[in-house]
Amino acid sequence: MNIHFKEIITDLSGFCYDHYQIKDFGWGELSQLNPEDYAFPMVWLNPAPSNIAGNMLELNFEMIVLDLLDQAYANKLDSMNDTLLIGNDIVSQFWDDESTYGFTLNEEGVTASPFIGDWDAFTIGWVFDISLEIPNNLNSCAIPKK
């Protein structure tokens, strides 16, 4: 199976939209993340520096699972808990299931860092650093040339 960046975004967004708790999904540069444009809780996928290692492509992302805090911060604990669980659900779904998706999520390399207010005064959640391992066909005969 030859998986591409577009299929990865499609698979991850499809899972997010099917997940009962996730209300929205977006991807791209972090500067494009405007919390006013999305429903919460949501998942944002930010492509990060990646590696081509022979016949393997290691595609890295910052996966941000975020929610909105109310102005009194009364939902702080619930939001931190829920966004961590949502991120874990995504890791669980894509962990070691290459036969279904064509890529493997490297479960050894997932880190989760909490944040409050990084994109807006009232955002809260977790940033998961994820790495996807994808078979890479290094074959010059497959290059579309004229």
C-alpha positions in Angstrom: 0.0 0.0 0.0 1.3 3.4 -0.9 0.0 5.9 1.6 0.3 9.7 1.1 0.0 12.8 3.2 -3.6 13.4 2.0 -4.8 10.0 3.1 -3.3 10.5 6.5 -5.1 13.8 7.0 -8.3 12.2 5.7 -8.0 9.2 8.0 -7.3 11.3 11.1 -10.1 13.8 10.3 -12.5 11.0 9.7 -11.8 9.5 13.0 -12.2 12.9 14.7 -15.5 13.6 13.1 -16.8 10.1 14.1 -15.6 10.6 17.7 -18.5 11.5 20.0 -16.6 14.2 22.0 -14.7 15.9 19.2 -16.6 18.7 17.6 -14.1 19.9 15.0 -10.8 19.2 13.2 -8.3 21.3 11.4 -4.8 21.1 10.2 -2.0 23.3 8.9 0.4 26.0 10.3 -0.3 27.0 13.9 -0.7 30.6 12.7 -3.9 29.4 11.0 -5.4 28.1 14.2 -8.0 30.7 15.2 -10.2 29.4 18.0 -13.1 31.6 17.0 -13.5 29.6 13.7 -14.0 26.2 15.4 -16.3 24.2 17.6 -14.9 22.7 20.8 -13.4 20.3 21.9 -11.3 20.1 18.7 -8.2 18.5 17.2 -5.6 20.5 15.3 -2.9 18.7 13.3 0.3 20.7 12.7 2.9 19.1 10.4 6.4 19.1 11.9 9.8 18.3 10.5 10.0 14.8 9.2 12.5 12.3 8.0 13.0 10.1 5.0 15.1 7.1 6.1 15.5 4.8 3.1 12.4 2.8 2.5 10.6 4.4 5.5 9.1 7.9 5.8 8.8 9.2 9.4 6.1 11.9 9.2 5.8 14.0 12.4 3.0 16.1 13.7 2.0 18.2 16.7 -1.5 17.0 17.4 -3.2 19.6 19.6 -6.4 18.6 21.4 -8.0 21.7 22.8 -11.1 22.9 24.6 -12.4 26.3 25.7 -12.3 27.4 29.3 -15.2 29.3 30.7 -14.3 32.7 32.0 -14.3 31.5 35.6 -12.1 28.6 34.8 -14.6 26.3 36.4 -14.2 23.6 33.7 -10.4 23.5 33.9 -10.1 20.1 35.4 -12.8 18.5 33.2 -11.2 20.0 30.1 -7.7 18.9 30.9 -9.0 15.4 31.6 -11.2 15.2 28.5 -8.6 16.4 26.1 -6.0 14.0 27.5 -8.5 11.1 27.0 -9.4 12.3 23.5 -5.7 12.3 22.5 -5.3 8.9 24.0 -8.3 7.6 21.9 -6.6 8.9 18.8 -3.2 7.2 19.7 -5.1 4.0 20.5 -6.9 4.0 17.2 -3.9 4.4 15.0 -1.3 2.4 17.1 0.0 -0.6 15.3 -2.8 -0.9 12.7 -0.8 -0.6 9.6 -2.9 -3.2 7.8 -5.9 -0.9 8.0 -4.3 2.5 7.5 -1.0 1.9 5.7 1.0 3.6 8.4 1.9 2.9 12.0 1.8 5.4 14.8 5.1 5.1 16.8 3.7 4.6 20.3 7.1 4.8 21.8 7.6 8.4 20.7 4.3 10.0 21.8 4.7 12.8 24.3 1.9 14.9 25.7 2.4 18.4 27.0 -0.3 20.3 28.8 -1.1 24.0 27.9 -3.3 26.8 29.0 -3.9 29.8 26.9 -1.4 29.2 24.1 -3.8 30.2 21.3 -6.3 32.2 23.1 -6.8 33.3 26.7 -9.4 30.6 27.1 -7.9 27.6 25.4 -6.7 24.5 27.3 -5.6 21.0 26.5 -2.6 18.9 25.4 -0.1 18.9 22.6 0.8 15.3 21.5 4.0 14.9 19.5 3.2 12.0 17.2 5.3 10.2 14.6 3.9 8.1 11.8 6.0 5.4 10.1 5.0 5.0 6.5 6.6 2.6 3.9 8.4 4.8 1.4 8.8 3.7 -2.2 12.2 5.1 -3.3 11.9 4.1 -6.9 13.0 6.5 -9.6 10.9 4.5 -12.1 7.7 5.6 -10.3 8.5 9.4 -10.8 6.0 11.0 -13.1 8.4 12.4 -15.8 7.8 13.8 -19.3 
